[in-house]
Structures are given as C-alpha cells and as structure tokens.
Amino acid sequence: MYENILNLFKEIGAKISESVVQAYDTDEGRKIVGNGAGGDKTKKIDKIAEDIVISEISKNFHDFCIISEEAGTKFFGDKIDKFFFVDPIDGSNNATRGIPLFSTSLAFSTSQNINDIKIGYVKNIFGEEFYAIKGKGAYKENKNMKRKILMDNKEEIEFLGVEFAPYGKNIDKISNIIKIAKHYRTIGSIALGLCYVADNALDAYVDLRPPRILDTTAAKIIIEESGGVFYLDKENLIVDTKIRANLIAGNEKNVEKIKEILKI
C-alpha cells in the first residue's frame, strides 16, 4: 500500500508542477482568495495546488483525513484510518515574488500523531523530488536520476539553514548558533530546506520562529530515513494547522551541539 501512496504523491506532484507554473509570478497567482486554516492568507497559487491534492486523494481513497494548511482538517468517510498531511505550496511568498524555490509537501500517517508518519514526499516545483518510506530509506529523484541519500556524520557546520522570525524577533535566540557556521542559507521553503540537510547540501537546520509542524511532516521522515535527527522541543505532537514547535535537524553530533548552545 505504501508504494501505491508514494506513486500517487508523485502523480500529484507532477500535476501541481504543471498547473502552478502557469500561475507563478503572475498577478492572478498572487490574488488573495481567502484565509488559510494555518493563519496565513490563501493565495490563488495555494488554492490551485490544494484543489489538486484533495481531488486526487479523493479519487483513490474513501475513508481518510486531510490536514492542509489552507483547508484545515477535513474528514472523508466514516472509518478514518488514513491521514494525509499537506502543505500545497510551501514557500508561497517565494512563488508570488518570482523566486523559483518552493515546493509541495505531502505526508501519509496511520494516525494524527507526528510519530506515526510512514511516507514523506517533497517536490521542488521546478526540479527534484525527495521521498521516503519508513524503514526503506530516503531518495532523491530528478528526471532520469534516482539515488539513495545518506546524511554525512561529520562534526562540522559549514552551511547552516536558518529561518528568522518577522522583524528579527528571534535573533537573540539564534545569535550564538550562527557563530558556529561559516555560511547561512534561508531557503524560504522549510520542507525543501530540510531535504537539503538530508542530502548534505546543508549541514544543519534551525527554525526557532517556531514553525508550524504541519509544514515539516514530510521532511521529518526524509531526514530520519537518511540517518539524521529531527528534533522538536515538544513531544508526541498531534498534527494540525496551529501547532508549532522549535526545530533542529542534522546529524546527531550537530543537533546535540546546537541543543547544547541553546541549553535544551
């Protein structure tokens, strides 16, 4: 079943890429069409992607729950035993400002608990796919290339992914952390940023805004299946559109180094 769900996610990712490209960096794509359940304004480009996700999952399953940043928590059927965690466009600000770095994030779980995720899929709208099935490793695929990804175990942070709160509100918390890295990257799509850690493009990732955990659900299992550590400062979280937690990701040595600096 898990392979079939992953294949469905890949089909959804391809359809979203094809449709969203037409709205990318356009006035129509930037149009506000509502208020998302996660608290942000829903842009037309978000709605296009979410409609595709809900439509395709509904064609293939009857009893399931979708938790999406825009639509919120929606139950379909009576005997709910499948949970889909969705961020249709992760990085919609990039998308509407003409920065071609945003993604679709899809996760499948057997419950609403973040620890029960079995499949994670992240699609760079203009490029590669990252995905993992629990117990079967993490992979990166791009055009005709597919390879397993394994996180390095080096005790060094040269490139650090970091997210800043609006107006630098969390700058005091992360000021000591950024001193241990040589270079910094703010991706603007947390799902992609975390996948870059899994693939060793970044050595660690820190987000103390804190982020919505919904945005991280697919990348969580990709990080873990690559051999890395995905740390949240809250335990046994139930996924919804509101819950937030501070996040550190990387190999075990670097996550522990950052936790020590933060005294957590």
C-alpha positions as CSV (number, residue, x, y, z in Angstrom):
1,M,0.0,0.0,0.0
2,Y,2.8,2.4,0.9
3,E,4.4,2.2,-2.6
4,N,1.0,2.9,-4.2
5,I,0.6,6.0,-2.0
6,L,4.1,7.2,-2.9
7,N,3.3,6.8,-6.5
8,L,0.1,8.8,-6.0
9,F,2.1,11.5,-4.4
10,K,4.5,11.6,-7.4
11,E,1.5,11.9,-9.7
12,I,0.1,14.8,-7.6
13,G,3.5,16.5,-7.6
14,A,3.7,16.3,-11.4
15,K,0.2,17.7,-11.8
16,I,0.8,20.6,-9.3
17,S,4.1,21.5,-11.1
18,E,2.3,21.6,-14.4
19,S,-0.6,23.7,-13.1
20,V,1.3,26.0,-10.8
21,V,3.9,27.1,-13.3
22,Q,1.2,28.9,-15.2
23,A,0.3,30.9,-12.1
24,Y,3.9,31.5,-11.0
25,D,4.9,35.2,-10.6
26,T,1.6,36.4,-12.0
27,D,-1.0,38.9,-10.6
28,E,-3.5,36.1,-10.8
29,G,-1.4,33.7,-8.8
30,R,-0.8,36.4,-6.1
31,K,-4.5,37.1,-5.7
32,I,-5.8,36.6,-2.2
33,V,-8.7,34.2,-2.3
34,G,-9.4,33.5,1.4
35,N,-7.9,32.9,4.8
36,G,-6.0,29.7,5.3
37,A,-6.6,27.5,8.4
38,G,-2.9,27.9,9.3
39,G,-3.4,31.7,9.8
40,D,-1.9,33.0,6.5
41,K,-3.8,34.5,3.6
42,T,-4.6,31.9,0.9
43,K,-3.3,33.0,-2.5
44,K,-4.6,31.7,-5.8
45,I,-1.5,29.6,-6.3
46,D,-2.0,27.9,-3.0
47,K,-5.6,27.1,-3.8
48,I,-4.7,25.6,-7.2
49,A,-2.3,23.2,-5.6
50,E,-4.6,22.2,-2.8
51,D,-7.5,21.5,-5.1
52,I,-5.3,19.1,-7.0
53,V,-4.3,17.3,-3.8
54,I,-7.8,16.9,-2.4
55,S,-9.2,15.8,-5.8
56,E,-6.6,13.2,-6.5
57,I,-6.6,11.7,-3.0
58,S,-10.5,11.6,-3.1
59,K,-10.4,9.6,-6.3
60,N,-8.2,6.9,-4.7
61,F,-9.5,6.7,-1.1
62,H,-12.8,6.8,0.7
63,D,-12.1,6.9,4.5
64,F,-9.4,9.4,5.3
65,C,-8.5,12.7,6.8
66,I,-6.7,15.5,5.1
67,I,-5.0,18.2,7.2
68,S,-3.9,21.0,4.9
69,E,-2.5,24.5,5.6
70,E,-5.3,26.1,3.6
71,A,-8.5,24.0,4.1
72,G,-7.7,22.8,7.6
73,T,-8.8,19.4,8.9
74,K,-11.3,17.6,6.7
75,F,-12.7,14.1,7.2
76,F,-13.9,12.0,4.4
77,G,-15.9,8.8,5.2
78,D,-16.7,7.1,8.5
79,K,-13.9,4.7,9.4
80,I,-10.9,7.1,9.3
81,D,-7.6,5.1,9.2
82,K,-5.5,7.2,6.8
83,F,-4.2,10.7,7.4
84,F,-2.7,13.0,4.8
85,F,-0.6,16.0,6.0
86,V,-0.5,18.6,3.2
87,D,1.3,21.9,2.6
88,P,0.2,22.5,-1.1
89,I,2.7,25.3,-1.6
90,D,5.5,25.5,0.9
91,G,7.2,28.8,0.1
92,S,4.2,30.7,-1.4
93,N,5.9,34.0,-0.8
94,N,8.8,32.9,-3.0
95,A,6.3,31.7,-5.6
96,T,4.4,35.0,-5.7
97,R,7.6,37.1,-5.8
98,G,9.1,35.3,-8.7
99,I,11.7,33.3,-6.7
100,P,11.7,29.8,-8.2
101,L,12.2,28.0,-4.9
102,F,9.1,26.5,-3.5
103,S,7.6,23.0,-3.0
104,T,4.7,20.7,-2.4
105,S,4.9,18.7,0.9
106,L,2.8,15.6,1.3
107,A,2.9,13.0,4.2
108,F,0.9,9.9,5.0
109,S,0.3,8.7,8.5
110,T,-1.7,6.0,10.2
111,S,-2.8,8.5,12.9
112,Q,-2.7,12.2,13.6
113,N,0.4,11.8,15.7
114,I,3.6,13.1,14.1
115,N,5.4,10.0,15.1
116,D,3.2,7.7,13.0
117,I,4.2,9.1,9.6
118,K,5.0,6.4,7.1
119,I,5.6,8.3,3.9
120,G,7.1,11.7,3.1
121,Y,7.3,13.4,-0.3
122,V,8.6,16.8,-1.1
123,K,8.5,18.1,-4.7
124,N,10.6,21.1,-5.8
125,I,8.1,22.6,-8.2
126,F,10.9,23.4,-10.7
127,G,13.1,20.4,-10.0
128,E,13.8,17.4,-7.9
129,E,11.7,15.1,-5.7
130,F,12.7,13.9,-2.3
131,Y,10.8,11.0,-0.6
132,A,11.0,8.3,2.0
133,I,9.0,5.3,3.2
134,K,9.6,4.3,6.8
135,G,12.2,1.6,7.0
136,K,13.1,1.8,3.3
137,G,15.5,4.8,3.2
138,A,15.3,8.2,1.7
139,Y,15.7,9.1,-2.0
140,K,16.3,12.0,-4.4
141,E,14.9,11.8,-7.9
142,N,15.4,14.2,-10.8
143,K,14.5,13.5,-14.4
144,N,16.2,10.1,-15.1
145,M,18.4,10.2,-12.0
146,K,17.4,8.4,-8.7
147,R,19.7,7.8,-5.8
148,K,19.5,7.0,-2.1
149,I,20.5,9.8,0.2
150,L,22.5,9.3,3.4
151,M,23.4,12.1,5.7
152,D,27.1,12.7,6.5
153,N,28.3,12.2,10.0
154,K,30.9,15.0,10.1
155,E,31.1,17.1,13.2
156,E,31.2,20.4,11.4
157,I,28.6,23.0,10.3
158,E,29.8,24.9,7.3
159,F,26.4,25.6,5.7
160,L,23.6,26.3,8.2
161,G,20.0,26.6,7.2
162,V,18.2,29.1,9.4
163,E,14.8,30.8,9.4
164,F,14.3,34.2,11.0
165,A,11.1,35.4,12.6
166,P,9.5,38.6,11.2
167,Y,11.4,41.7,12.2
168,G,14.1,39.6,13.7
169,K,12.1,38.7,16.8
170,N,14.1,35.5,17.4
171,I,17.5,37.0,16.6
172,D,18.7,36.8,20.3
173,K,18.0,33.0,20.4
174,I,19.9,32.2,17.3
175,S,22.8,34.7,17.6
176,N,25.0,32.2,19.3
177,I,24.2,29.4,16.9
178,I,25.1,31.4,13.8
179,K,28.6,31.9,15.2
180,I,29.4,28.2,14.7
181,A,28.7,28.2,11.0
182,K,30.7,29.7,8.1
183,H,27.8,30.2,5.7
184,Y,24.0,30.6,6.1
185,R,21.0,30.0,3.9
186,T,17.4,31.0,4.3
187,I,15.5,28.9,1.8
188,G,12.0,30.3,2.2
189,S,10.6,26.7,2.0
190,I,11.2,24.8,5.2
191,A,10.4,21.4,3.5
192,L,13.0,22.0,0.8
193,G,15.5,23.3,3.4
194,L,15.2,20.2,5.5
195,C,15.5,18.0,2.4
196,Y,18.8,19.8,1.6
197,V,20.0,18.8,5.0
198,A,19.1,15.1,4.3
199,D,21.1,15.4,1.1
200,N,24.1,17.2,2.7
201,A,23.7,20.4,0.8
202,L,23.2,22.0,4.2
203,D,24.9,20.6,7.4
204,A,22.1,21.5,9.8
205,Y,18.8,23.5,10.0
206,V,17.4,25.6,12.8
207,D,14.0,27.2,13.0
208,L,13.1,28.9,16.3
209,R,10.2,31.1,15.0
210,P,8.8,28.4,15.8
211,P,7.4,26.8,12.6
212,R,4.1,25.0,12.1
213,I,4.8,21.3,12.4
214,L,2.4,20.6,9.5
215,D,5.0,22.2,7.2
216,T,7.7,19.8,8.4
217,T,5.8,16.4,8.4
218,A,7.1,15.1,5.0
219,A,10.6,16.3,5.6
220,K,10.7,14.7,9.1
221,I,10.7,11.1,7.8
222,I,13.1,12.0,4.9
223,I,15.6,13.4,7.5
224,E,15.2,10.3,9.7
225,E,15.4,7.8,6.8
226,S,18.6,9.5,5.6
227,G,20.1,8.7,9.0
228,G,19.6,12.2,10.5
229,V,17.9,13.6,13.6
230,F,14.8,15.6,13.5
231,Y,14.3,17.3,16.9
232,L,11.3,19.2,18.1
233,D,11.1,20.8,21.5
234,K,7.7,19.3,22.1
235,E,6.9,15.5,22.2
236,N,4.1,13.3,20.8
237,L,2.6,16.2,18.9
238,I,-0.8,15.8,17.2
239,V,-0.6,17.4,13.7
240,D,-3.0,20.2,12.9
241,T,-2.7,23.7,11.3
242,K,-1.9,25.6,14.5
243,I,0.6,23.6,16.5
244,R,4.2,25.0,16.4
245,A,7.5,23.8,17.8
246,N,11.1,24.8,17.6
247,L,13.1,22.7,15.3
248,I,16.7,21.4,14.8
249,A,17.7,19.0,12.1
250,G,21.0,17.5,11.1
251,N,23.2,14.6,12.1
252,E,23.3,13.5,15.7
253,K,26.5,15.3,16.5
254,N,25.5,18.7,15.1
255,V,22.0,18.5,16.6
256,E,23.4,17.9,20.0
257,K,25.9,20.7,19.5
258,I,23.1,23.2,18.7
259,K,21.0,21.9,21.6
260,E,23.9,22.4,24.0
261,I,24.3,26.0,22.8
262,L,20.6,26.6,23.3
263,K,20.6,24.8,26.6
264,I,17.8,22.5,25.8
